[in-house]
């Protein structure tokens, strides 16, 4: 997939997710086959005002690249200033968030609130494009209540964007209901820049199905990659008409520990327990007795106890595997 001057090695990209897409998450996704990974949403106001926590979200390591930094904001001048600051960072794309349905973002007039003001949305994007060295893309929804793309996008396209990522739901839907893949196909039929589809991709097979059914240029995978970075590998296998390999329990355990170590290195030791809980919940999803494990892990009051509980859980899974008992897990949704 080609986005202006940036050539990506494949069609499957890792979505921006608040509180999730840290450098550790992005590294795991890239190693597993994602051709591009996005930062969390970054506040343009926070960047311009020099807020430390906002700047921390912009940490990028060379091994992650290519990386897209996602900005949100509603003031064209502030977005211009923020994009100038981003120009000094080691990122490969700047993405403007026009789709977040969260109330705290909408109250600022940003995210999906901009879908209700197409003129302001185009001004926000134009200001970002003018200041950015990297190609600028947008991630948006169909509209607030219905498909308004033919009204929304002309001004945004005129502003000079290099690609569009469409989450095929309305802002009012949030994450409920079924994503409208037909809307992605309709957009692809007339949009002059690459289209990345997003919504209801829960397996590698579904990622390939979206590509083939809609004709989109790329597929963005979000929540399905939590604790499952292999989804990108599996999507690439399905695209090549190969049967994806099974992921052994030991490899899952190793990925969990690696993810925790990356988080410690890039997030600091003070966040270790928080990250450990989060990752352990992700990596056990869909595995045998995972609900009981998560209840037990959730009661652990320190990192050492959490690690002990997790080691015991994965030891039992590996014993099952060695005994020839097939443990349902990631292979069930390929």
Secondary structure, 3 states (H helix, E strand, C coil): CEECCEECCCCEEECCCCCCCCHHHHHHHHHCCCCEEEEEEEEHHHHHCCCHHHHHCCCCCHHHCCEEEEEECCCHHHHHHHHHHHCCCCCCEEEEEECCCCHHHHCCCCHHHHHHCHHHHHHHHHHHHHHCCCEEEEEEECCCCCCCHHHHHHHHHHCCCCEEEEECCCCCCCCCCCCCHHHHHHHHHHCCCEEEEECCCCCHHHHHHHHHHHCCCEEEECHHHCCCCHHHHHHHHHHCCCCCCCCCHHHHHHHHHHHHHHHHHHHCHHHHHHHHHHHHHHHHCCCCCHHHHHHHHHCCCCHHHHHHHHHHHHHHHHHHHHCCCCCCCHHHCC
